[in-house]
Amino acid sequence: MIDLRSDTLTKPCPEMRQAMANAEVNDDVIDIDPTVERLEQKVADLLGKETAVFMPSGTMTNQVALRLHCRAGDEFICESGCHIFNYEQGAFAQLSGLVAKTVAGEGKVLKKDQLVNLINPDNEHAVRTKLVCLENTHNKGGGVVLPSEGVAEIATWAKENSLAMHLDGARLFNAVVQSKKTAADWARHFDTVSVCFSKGLGAPVGSALAGPLSMRKEMVRNRKVFGGGMRQSGIIAAGALFAIENNVERLVLDHANAASFAAVVDQHANLHVDLEKVHTNIVIFRVDPEIGSAKEFVDRCEAAGVWMYPFSHDTVRAVMHLHISDSDARRAGEIVCEVAK
Ligand SMILES: *Cc1c(COP(=O)(O)O)cnc(C)c1O
């Protein structure tokens, strides 16, 4: 089975497991776990931020970030397809009393001009507009890398209007290797940045939220209220450290595999890929109705040995990762075309 459902499926390699087994640990709630501390410092340095806090998931880092920038009765602006709005159970509303103002970006990319009239007036009728959240790379956008000038324009406008900026960078390192910009180059437009170690980087668990030192206490406090205070978490932090030290540059291989898979799939008359949009490790392709719905097509592909998720009624998502070789990627494309016949 060639499993292209997600880049979260990867299992730690023997060297990563060894690093985890050897990790020096301590109670990170009562004291400081030295391995967690090393990871947090490394992430802060990479992102050019003063501090970073290790958390169990990207959902938690995002939700903690929202609470740093917003209070109950505030709102944030985000792209309508983003993870924070679509895939986190509306935690911002359930747990923090926040409202999301969603804006559909062209190809999931927001432009400053779409946002300029969206700040609520300061009166008792409206929720207060406090924050802009962007996602890079954008999952629903098929792993597209945001245009950096566009991000800079939004950030400048946000600053002029006293709005904070948060980046959901679950796949920021995919954007880093694709754009040849550093993580810090991307991060400097944002007050807080969330990154995941358990996506393309291949660690079993963990995310980090980076930002100014002045926010660290609140990050840790909010992590605790969400149940994310962890004790000897150096064990999992060691996996994340290994991932960030060893698995960033190799993301180019996943990107090349996505491109070759996409090229094969797009050759079929009834399968369509916007090849220009295949920037990183995700491929979204459209299935013509005559071969069935995306769900039906995905079921047939699974039976033929390629596992993917339907992404809408007529689109399918395939994701490349550490366990997919270049021949797997090509073979998967051929199987998908075979099934579409
Ligand atoms: C996976 C992901 C997250 C976080 O997911 P968790 O499963 O909670 O770690 C956040 N944002 C994006 C864009 C993601 O793809």
The ligand as a Tripos MOL2 file, in Angstrom:
@<TRIPOS>MOLECULE
LIG
   15    15     1     0     0
SMALL
NO_CHARGES

@<TRIPOS>ATOM
      1 C1         -1.8570   19.6110   10.9960 C.3       1 LIG1
      2 C2         -2.0750   21.0540   11.0250 C.ar      1 LIG1
      3 C3         -2.2150   21.7420   12.2390 C.ar      1 LIG1
      4 C4         -2.1610   21.0920   13.5970 C.3       1 LIG1
      5 O1         -2.6920   19.8680   13.7200 O.3       1 LIG1
      6 P1         -2.5040   18.9330   14.9920 P.3       1 LIG1
      7 O2         -3.0110   17.6470   14.4680 O.co2     1 LIG1
      8 O3         -3.3390   19.5130   16.0640 O.co2     1 LIG1
      9 O4         -1.0650   18.9070   15.3650 O.co2     1 LIG1
     10 C5         -2.3810   23.1050   12.1880 C.ar      1 LIG1
     11 N1         -2.4020   23.7520   11.0160 N.ar      1 LIG1
     12 C6         -2.2550   23.1430    9.8440 C.ar      1 LIG1
     13 C7         -2.2420   23.9380    8.5810 C.3       1 LIG1
     14 C8         -2.0960   21.7600    9.8030 C.ar      1 LIG1
     15 O5         -1.9540   21.1550    8.6260 O.3       1 LIG1
@<TRIPOS>BOND
     1     1     2 1
     2     2     3 ar
     3     2    14 ar
     4     3     4 1
     5     3    10 ar
     6     4     5 1
     7     5     6 1
     8     6     7 2
     9     6     8 1
    10     6     9 1
    11    10    11 ar
    12    11    12 ar
    13    12    13 1
    14    12    14 ar
    15    14    15 1
@<TRIPOS>SUBSTRUCTURE
     1 LIG1         1 GROUP 0 **** ****
